[in-house]
Amino acid sequence: MKLKNKKSLVQGIGINDADYSVKIEKNKKIIWICPFYDRWKQMLRRCYAPELHKKHPCYIGCSVTPEWRYFSKFRLWMESQKWEGMQLDKDLLVKGNKVYGPDTCCFLPQAINTLFKCTKNKKAKKNLPNNVYLEPSGKYCVLIKLSQKKLYRKMFLNFKEAHIHALEKKIEAVEYAIISYPELDVRAVFALNREINEMQEQINIIQNSLPNLFDFSTL
């Protein structure tokens, strides 16, 4: 068994200043990797790996705060969080945020992190909101990835009903997560409740609109 502790820059910017081996290799295969190092390395990759940006352009322009470019600093923060079984998120606390740092990041369960990820609508040529797709049949499909293995799908005849249902389903999922994960960062709970309020406001606006105002099929 071979221990490996690579000290060169990670993604050309990260400094692995760990005082222990962050990987264990056997026959040139990694059989163990420090979970703190793995999260740190993946974060740097999202920000500074051009090959990843080709598949995920939403990470273009993202950066890591100078403090977190040192692995030891990131690990110190991560150790203070409830991170097991969670994903590192940079978008919930500060909308539109592009910088990974202790003031902008938190850990979220995958089911919730997935709900707020921006997805491209490849099926529709029109600018539809997330989770609503226009099918070739003219019907609208609500498609929500509630978790890695659970996909919710329902068809509607018009956009207005589909959009309202998509928002209601997301509110339901967020409320369930807040109850199911009492260990969530208090900042994340506050932000999730903010999202619930904003989605409810959207629903109210749509419900009070003219019947066809939000129906792209009539435009």
Backbone torsions as a table, in degrees:
resi	resn	phi	psi	omega
1	MET	NA	136.4	-175.2
2	LYS	-117.7	129.5	176.0
3	LEU	-91.8	139.8	-179.1
4	LYS	-132.4	130.7	179.1
5	ASN	-134.5	88.0	-175.1
6	LYS	-79.3	125.5	-175.3
7	LYS	-104.7	-2.4	179.8
8	SER	-71.4	165.7	-178.6
9	LEU	-62.3	138.8	177.1
10	VAL	-95.7	123.9	-175.8
11	GLN	55.7	27.3	174.9
12	GLY	76.1	3.9	-175.9
13	ILE	-143.5	-28.8	-176.7
14	GLY	-82.8	140.3	-179.1
15	ILE	-111.1	114.2	177.8
16	ASN	-85.5	94.7	-178.3
17	ASP	-102.5	26.2	179.1
18	ALA	-65.7	146.0	177.5
19	ASP	-98.3	23.2	177.8
20	TYR	-148.0	168.2	179.7
21	SER	-78.1	122.4	-176.2
22	VAL	-85.9	-8.4	178.8
23	LYS	-136.5	150.9	170.1
24	ILE	-123.6	125.1	-178.5
25	GLU	-117.9	148.4	175.4
26	LYS	-141.8	124.3	-176.8
27	ASN	54.2	42.5	177.2
28	LYS	66.8	16.0	177.1
29	LYS	-118.0	138.8	179.0
30	ILE	-77.0	119.3	179.3
31	ILE	-104.3	-11.8	175.2
32	TRP	-157.2	141.4	174.4
33	ILE	-138.4	137.5	179.7
34	CYS	-57.7	125.6	-177.7
35	PRO	-61.5	-30.6	178.1
36	PHE	-70.2	-42.9	179.1
37	TYR	-66.6	-39.7	-178.7
38	ASP	-62.3	-44.7	178.2
39	ARG	-64.1	-40.9	-179.9
40	TRP	-63.8	-45.5	-179.4
41	LYS	-64.2	-42.3	179.5
42	GLN	-65.7	-36.2	177.0
43	MET	-62.4	-45.8	178.7
44	LEU	-63.4	-38.2	179.7
45	ARG	-63.8	-41.3	179.4
46	ARG	-60.8	-33.1	-176.8
47	CYS	-87.3	-34.9	-166.4
48	TYR	-125.5	13.7	-180.0
49	ALA	-106.2	104.8	-178.5
50	PRO	-56.9	-34.5	-178.5
51	GLU	-66.6	-32.7	177.5
52	LEU	-73.0	-34.7	-179.2
53	HIS	-63.9	-25.9	178.4
54	LYS	-65.8	-35.3	179.9
55	LYS	-90.9	-28.4	-177.5
56	HIS	-131.2	75.1	-176.6
57	PRO	-63.2	-13.8	179.4
58	CYS	-64.6	-17.2	179.7
59	TYR	-90.4	-4.5	177.9
60	ILE	-63.3	131.2	180.0
61	GLY	91.4	-4.8	178.2
62	CYS	-78.7	153.4	-179.5
63	SER	-147.1	169.8	178.8
64	VAL	-114.9	132.4	179.5
65	THR	-57.5	144.9	-176.6
66	PRO	-50.1	-37.9	179.8
67	GLU	-58.4	-42.8	-176.0
68	TRP	-82.4	-0.3	174.2
69	ARG	-74.1	-11.5	172.7
70	TYR	-98.6	122.2	-177.0
71	PHE	-56.3	-41.3	-176.9
72	SER	-60.4	-36.0	179.6
73	LYS	-70.0	-41.3	178.6
74	PHE	-65.3	-43.7	-179.2
75	ARG	-61.9	-41.5	179.7
76	LEU	-58.0	-41.6	178.0
77	TRP	-68.6	-45.7	-176.3
78	MET	-62.8	-35.9	179.4
79	GLU	-64.0	-23.3	-179.4
80	SER	-87.0	-3.0	-176.8
81	GLN	-105.6	161.5	169.2
82	LYS	-87.8	95.8	-169.6
83	TRP	-112.2	-19.9	-175.5
84	GLU	-63.0	127.5	-178.4
85	GLY	76.3	10.0	-177.3
86	MET	-115.3	168.2	177.6
87	GLN	-118.1	143.6	178.6
88	LEU	-75.1	126.7	-177.3
89	ASP	-124.9	141.6	179.5
90	LYS	-118.4	-3.3	-170.7
91	ASP	-102.7	-23.8	-172.1
92	LEU	-73.0	-48.7	-175.0
93	LEU	-65.6	-40.6	-179.4
94	VAL	-128.4	110.0	-177.1
95	LYS	-63.8	135.3	178.8
96	GLY	77.1	6.6	-177.7
97	ASN	-63.4	141.4	179.8
98	LYS	-121.6	1.0	-174.8
99	VAL	-115.4	125.8	175.3
100	TYR	-83.5	122.9	179.1
101	GLY	-167.5	170.0	-176.4
102	PRO	-63.5	-25.3	-178.9
103	ASP	-87.6	-12.3	-175.8
104	THR	-118.5	-8.1	-175.1
105	CYS	-113.3	153.8	174.4
106	CYS	-153.8	168.6	176.9
107	PHE	-101.5	134.1	-179.2
108	LEU	-128.7	150.7	172.3
109	PRO	-64.4	147.5	-176.1
110	GLN	-55.2	-39.4	-177.3
111	ALA	-58.6	-38.0	-179.6
112	ILE	-80.9	-42.0	179.5
113	ASN	-58.8	-37.4	179.8
114	THR	-65.9	-37.0	-177.3
115	LEU	-60.0	-34.3	-174.1
116	PHE	-100.5	6.7	176.3
117	LYS	-75.6	137.0	179.4
118	CYS	-78.1	126.0	179.6
119	THR	-119.4	146.2	179.2
120	LYS	-85.0	134.7	178.8
121	ASN	-88.4	95.3	-175.9
122	LYS	-80.7	-21.2	-176.3
123	LYS	-81.9	-27.0	-176.2
124	ALA	-110.5	138.9	178.7
125	LYS	-84.3	-15.1	-177.6
126	LYS	-93.8	160.6	-173.8
127	ASN	-80.1	73.3	179.2
128	LEU	-82.9	155.3	178.8
129	PRO	-72.9	167.1	177.0
130	ASN	-56.4	143.6	174.4
131	ASN	76.4	1.8	176.3
132	VAL	-121.4	126.1	-176.3
133	TYR	-125.1	140.8	175.7
134	LEU	-94.5	117.2	-178.8
135	GLU	-82.9	157.8	177.1
136	PRO	-56.1	-26.9	179.9
137	SER	-72.3	-11.8	-176.9
138	GLY	95.4	-5.9	177.6
139	LYS	-85.1	160.4	179.4
140	TYR	-106.9	132.6	-177.5
141	CYS	-109.7	127.9	172.1
142	VAL	-93.7	118.0	-176.8
143	LEU	-128.8	112.3	-176.3
144	ILE	-127.8	126.7	177.4
145	LYS	-89.0	97.7	-176.2
146	LEU	-75.1	-25.4	176.0
147	SER	-161.8	-178.4	-178.9
148	GLN	-60.6	-30.6	-175.4
149	LYS	-113.9	-5.6	-176.1
150	LYS	-116.2	115.9	-179.1
151	LEU	-117.7	124.6	179.3
152	TYR	-99.0	134.0	-177.6
153	ARG	-142.9	133.4	177.0
154	LYS	-153.1	141.5	-176.9
155	MET	-100.8	147.5	178.2
156	PHE	-137.6	153.4	-178.9
157	LEU	-79.9	-27.5	179.9
158	ASN	-134.4	159.3	-174.5
159	PHE	-65.6	-40.3	-175.8
160	LYS	-57.8	-48.0	179.3
161	GLU	-64.4	-39.9	-178.9
162	ALA	-65.4	-44.3	-178.6
163	HIS	-63.7	-44.5	179.0
164	ILE	-62.1	-43.9	-178.8
165	HIS	-64.8	-40.0	179.1
166	ALA	-61.1	-43.9	179.3
167	LEU	-66.4	-41.5	179.5
168	GLU	-63.9	-39.6	-179.9
169	LYS	-66.6	-38.4	178.4
170	LYS	-68.1	-40.1	177.1
171	ILE	-60.2	-45.1	179.5
172	GLU	-59.0	-43.0	-178.6
173	ALA	-67.4	-39.8	-179.5
174	VAL	-68.0	-43.3	179.3
175	GLU	-61.9	-39.5	178.7
176	TYR	-64.6	-40.1	-179.0
177	ALA	-66.3	-40.3	179.8
178	ILE	-60.1	-39.1	179.1
179	ILE	-74.0	-38.5	-173.8
180	SER	-77.1	-21.3	-177.7
181	TYR	-122.2	75.6	-179.2
182	PRO	-64.3	-15.4	-179.4
183	GLU	-83.7	1.3	-179.1
184	LEU	-59.1	144.1	174.4
185	ASP	-54.5	133.5	-178.4
186	VAL	-59.2	-30.7	177.2
187	ARG	-65.9	-37.3	179.8
188	ALA	-68.7	-39.9	178.8
189	VAL	-62.2	-43.9	178.5
190	PHE	-60.5	-44.9	-179.1
191	ALA	-66.8	-37.8	179.0
192	LEU	-66.6	-39.1	176.4
193	ASN	-66.3	-34.3	174.4
194	ARG	-61.8	-43.1	178.9
195	GLU	-63.3	-40.4	178.8
196	ILE	-60.6	-45.7	179.9
197	ASN	-62.3	-41.5	-179.3
198	GLU	-67.4	-38.9	178.7
199	MET	-68.0	-36.7	177.8
200	GLN	-66.2	-37.2	176.1
201	GLU	-63.1	-40.6	177.2
202	GLN	-60.8	-42.9	179.9
203	ILE	-60.9	-44.8	-179.5
204	ASN	-61.2	-41.1	179.1
205	ILE	-63.2	-45.2	-178.6
206	ILE	-66.1	-42.7	-179.6
207	GLN	-63.1	-32.7	-178.2
208	ASN	-89.6	1.2	-179.5
209	SER	-82.1	167.8	174.4
210	LEU	-62.9	152.1	-175.2
211	PRO	-51.0	-38.8	-174.6
212	ASN	-108.3	9.5	-174.9
213	LEU	-62.4	-35.4	-177.4
214	PHE	-105.5	11.7	-177.5
215	ASP	-96.5	105.7	-176.2
216	PHE	-65.2	-22.9	-178.0
217	SER	-67.8	-17.4	-178.7
218	THR	-97.5	-3.8	-176.3
219	LEU	-90.7	NA	NA
